Amino acid sequence: MGGRRRADPRSTALGRGRPRARASTASRGTLRRPSQRGAAARLRARGGRGAALVCRGPVAALAAALGPGGHAVSAPIVQLRNLTKVFGSNIAVDHLDLDVEAGEVFAFLGPNGAGKTTTIRMMTGLIRPTGGEVFIGGFDIQGRAIEAKSLMGYIPDHPYLYEKLSARDFIHFVGDLRQIPRPLQEERMMDHFDLFGLSHAADHLIENFSHGMRQKLVFTAALLHRPRLLLFDEPMVGLDPKSARIIKQIMRRHAGRGGSVFLSTHQLAVAEEVADRIGIIAKGQLIFLGRLDELRQRGRAAGTLEDLFLELTGEPPGEIAV
């Protein structure tokens, strides 16, 4: 803006400048630019959204160790630039521009098939974009994959596990890949297992685990290396209420310590409870980006937040005649 030269996002990894936020190409009156005014500082000042989700006891002890040690990071941890994915004639993700700041929980909402999972898979490097770029902590996910992936903990919607391994062996496998010393692996693993109620099954084969137990195991593996970015794709599926609440507490504590959370979900209630900012995607395009209170202001005119979500995404209300 004003003729100033915008720094290359890749330079952030080398400390050569901070990239400026760019307004999304999807801006059509419902889309707002993300704030660039130090999300981490704002959250520390006001206690962060979801302050009612207070972590106590073992949850506090575990969650306190999850974040990046409270170090503030000036540049956005996630930068998506003109991100596009085309499958044949189907445009799954359409020129997506998005930043996620340090110190915030960002909820990525949309109906099934909107492009949420495709976006996350491009962010993790699992699939290559048709166009555009992904930067994690300033590292290009395609050109600097090892550095970028070292910063994230990823929980997919349908995790793949080695079913002939025990839970303990699987965590050791992941920990060895992350080059975490075995004693530290064991300590962190048992902290998570105790928290999630998996200690009794540490030496059981994964093939005998329920869906909920598998999900808890995947959380343990993703959190093992203390990532700066937690990347969740529908994380609450299959979790009991206690475990779901623990995950919400971990999200808030992680953001409060300067980390970032990218949460993909179609459950508006989850986003309302934990998110600082919300992006809504429909048919591959970002149609809303802003704070929850901004969405609520629009919701008062349209009815409930659910009504507004359905209106924005073009979903039918599905009312039942009585």
N, C-alpha and C positions, 0 to 999 in steps of 0.2 A: 504494500500500500504506500502511496506517496512516493513511488519510485524507488523505495528501498529494496535492497537485494535480499531475498529470503535465503536463509542458510539451508544447505542440504541436510536432511535428517540424519544422514550417515555421519556427519561431522560431530554429532553429539557424543558418539562413542569415543572420540578422540579429544573432546573438550574444545572444539573449534567453533562453537556457536550454538545457539539455540534455534530450532526451527520455529517458524511462526505458524499459528493455527490458520487453516484455510477453510473458508465456508464451503459446505458441501454442495455438489452439483444438484443435490436433491432439494435444495432450498426452494420451497414453493409456498411460503407463508406459514407453514407449520413447523419448519425446521429452524433451529437456532444454533448459533455458533457456541461451542463449548467455551466456558470461561477459562482464561489463561492466568488468573490472578492467584496462583498458589493454593491449590485445593488442599494440600496437606496442612498448611497454616490455618486455613479456615476451619478445617475439621477439628484440629487441635483446639482452636479457640472456642468452638461451640460444642465440643464433645462428640461430634460426628452424628450422622443420622443413625437412629436405632440405638440411642443411648440407653434405652430401657433394657436392651439385651446385655445386661451386665454379666461379665465373666467372673466367676468365683471358683475357689477350690482348684481341683485338677484342671478344669477348663482354662482358668486364668494362667496357671503354670505352663500349660502346653501352648496356649495361644500367644503368650508373651514371647515365646521362643520362635514363633513362626515367621515374624516379619523381618525386615531387613535391618533390625537393630535401631530403628527410629531415625535413620538417616534420610533427610529430605532430598528429593531428586527434582531438579528444576524442570527438565524436559519431560514431556509425556512418556509414560512407559510403553504405551501402544500408539502407533501411528499407522493408519490405513490411508493410502493415497490412491484414489481413482481405481479402487480394487474391483475387479470384474471377473466373473466366471461364467463361461458359456458351455453348455452341454448340447451339442448338436444345434437345434434351432431354439433351445430353451435358454434364456438369460437368467441364470440362478441368482447372481449378484451383479447389480448394475451400477458401476462407477461409484463405489462407496468411499466416502471420505469421513474419517472419524479419528479423534484423539481420546485416549483415556489417561487421566492425570495420575500422578502418585498421590496416594492418600484418599482414593475414592473407590466406592463400589459402584460399578456401572452395570445396569441391567439392560440386556439386549432382548427386547420383546418382539414377538411376532407369532402369527398362527403357524400351524404345521405347514411345511413346504415354502415358507417365506424366504429362506436363504440363511437362516441363523447357523445351522450346522455347517453348511458349505463355507460360510465366512470363517468360522472357527477352525475348520480344517485347513484353510489357506493360512490362517494366522500361525498355526502350529507347523506348517510345512508339509502336512500330509498330502495335500494336493497343490499343484502349481496353478497360480492364477492365469487366466487368459490375458489379463492386462492389469497394470497397476503394481503397487508395491506394499509390503508389510515390513514395518520396523518395530522390533521389540527392544526397548532400552537403547535405541539408536542403531541396532544391528539389523541389517537386511536379512530376513528369514531365508531368502534364497542364497545369497552370497556369503553370509556369516551365520550359517545355521547352528553350529555348535555353540557359539556365544549366545545367540538369541534363545535357544532352547534351554540353556543352562539357567536362564532367568525365570522360567515358567514352570508351574505345576499344572498339569492338564488332567481333567476328569472328563472323559468322553461320555456321550449318551449311551453307547453300547460298548462297554470296555471289553477288551480281549485279554483273557488270562490263561496262563499255562496250567491246565486243570490237573495235570499229573504231579504238580509241585504242591508242597504244603504251603500254607500262608507264610510261614517263616522263611522258607527257601525262596519264595517269590520276592519277598522284601529284600532278602540278601542279594538276589539277582539284580534287582533295580538299584540297590545301594552300591553294588560293585560297578555297575555301569556309570553311576554318578561319582565313583571314586571316593566314597565315604568310608572311613575306617570301620571295620566290623564291630568293634565295641560301641561306637557311636550309632551305628545302624541298629544294634540290638536295643540300646537305650531308647532311641526315638521310637522304634517299632513298638516296644512294650508300653511306652507312654500313650501312644495312639490306640493300641489294642485295649488297654485298660479303660481309656475314655469311651471307646465304641463298644465295649463289651465283647471283644473278640479274643481275650486272653486264653480262654478255655479251648479255643480252636486253633491256636498258633501252629500246632503240628499236625492238623488235619489236612487232608487233600482238598484242594479248591473245588474239585468236581462234586464234592458233597455239600458245598455252600449254597445257601439260598441267595436270591437276587440281592436282598438287603445286605447280607454278609459280604458278598462280592463288592458291592458298592463301597462299603466301609473299608475293605482291603485296598481298593483303588485310591480312596482318599489318603490312606496311610502312605501308599507308594508315592503319590503326587506331592505330599507335604514333606517327604523325607529329607530333601536337600534344602529346605527353608527357602523357597523361591520368592522372588520379588513380586511376581505376577501369578495370581491364581486364576485359572481359566476353566470355568465350569460350564458344561453343556447339559442342561436339565439335571442338576445335581440331586434334587430332592426325590427323584423317582425311586421307589422301593425302600425308602428310609422310614423307620418308625419315628413317631413324633419327638422322642427324646433326642435321637441322633440328628434329626433335621434341625432342631433348635441348637444343638452343639455346632453344627456347620454354620448356621447363621451367626452365632457368637464368634466363631473363628474368622468369618468374613469381616465383621465389624472391627475386631481387634487387629486384624492384619492391616486394614486400611488406616486405622488409628495410629499405627506405627510407621506409616509412610509407604506401605505396600499398596498394590492395586488389585482389584478383583473385577474380572469380566465375567458376568453371569448371564448366560443365555437361558431363557425360560419362556414359556407361554402362560405362566401362572402370574397374573397381575398381583395377587395378594403377596407373593414372595417378594416381588420388586418393591411393593409399597412398604414392606417391613424393613428392608435392609439397604435399598439403593439411594445413592446421592443424586445420580442422574440416570435418565432413561433414554434409550433410543428405540424407536419402533420401526421395524422393517416389514414391508409387505411387497410381495412379488419382486423381491430382489432390490427394492429401493428404500432408502431411509426416508421416512415420511414425518418423523418427529424426533427432535433431539433437544432435551432440556431437563430442567429440574422437575421433581415430582410436584411441587406447588404450582408450576406453570401448567402441568397437565391437569391438575385439579381445577385450576381456574377455567380451563376449557371445558372440563367435565361438568361444572355447575350449569353451563349453558346447554350441554348435550344430555344431562341426566347424570347417571353414575359413571365412575371411571370405566366400568365394564362396558357401558353403552358407548362411551367415547372411543374406547379401544376397538370395538366392533365397527364403529362408524369409520374410523381412520383406516382400518385394515380392509374394509369392504366386506366384512363377514356378515351374513344374515343373522338376525337376533335369535332365531330358533325358538320362538315362543310356542308354547303348547296351548292349544285350545281346550277350554274346560266347559 
